[in-house]
Amino acid sequence: MIRSEKLKGYLYGMVTALCWATSPVFIARGIEGLPSYIWGTAVGCFFASLLYLLWFFHTNYAKKAHPDLPRKAVLWQIAGGAASGIGILSRNIALESSRIAVVIALAQISALLTVVLGPLIFGKNFEERITPRLIFGIVSIISGSVLIMYGQSL
């Protein structure tokens, strides 16, 4: 039997996959009607931020929030937000000039980069366990990405 927290993680992971799968399709279609990809990025990020804010207040996190947020945690969140923003901008630039399947296939390299960069950034504090299954999964993802990119270039 799967614990409810683990099930919740799987469920939200699937919602993530669904949203990240459809988002580039919407973005690629929207970029066609805009003067520049930067407009698409700005509009998309604005509405994403609006959704975060609504979720924040809807779930009462705002009432639970403690005013003394740890500075180190906030700095890590800023770094993560900056990396996310650059990633979104880069994805939009790529979608303007390449096929959706190729852009998303290349983005799947993120699993490998996470496993490589995580220990470099956090050292011994990196909490992900690197197991043979994880390595096999990453190799499978990258292999599938290569097949997609090769298939799109025929």
HUBELFEN-V796291 format. One record per pair of residues at least 24 apart in sequence whose ideal C-beta (glycine too) atoms are under 6 Angstrom apart, sorted by the first residue. I is the first residue (numbers start at 1). J is the second residue. D is the distance in Angstrom with one decimal. If there is no record, write none. Layout:
# HUBELFEN-V796291
i:I j:J d:D
i:I j:J d:D
This chain:
# HUBELFEN-V796291
i:24 j:95 d:5.9
i:24 j:100 d:5.2
i:24 j:104 d:5.8
i:27 j:92 d:6.0
i:27 j:95 d:5.6
i:28 j:95 d:4.6
i:28 j:100 d:5.4
i:31 j:96 d:5.3
i:37 j:92 d:4.4
i:37 j:93 d:5.3
i:37 j:96 d:4.7
i:40 j:92 d:5.3
i:41 j:88 d:5.9
i:41 j:89 d:5.0
i:41 j:92 d:4.9
i:99 j:152 d:5.4
i:101 j:148 d:5.4
i:101 j:152 d:5.4
i:102 j:149 d:5.3
i:102 j:152 d:5.0
i:105 j:145 d:3.9
i:105 j:148 d:4.0
i:105 j:149 d:5.2
i:108 j:141 d:5.1
i:108 j:145 d:4.7
i:111 j:138 d:5.0
i:111 j:141 d:5.4
i:112 j:138 d:5.2
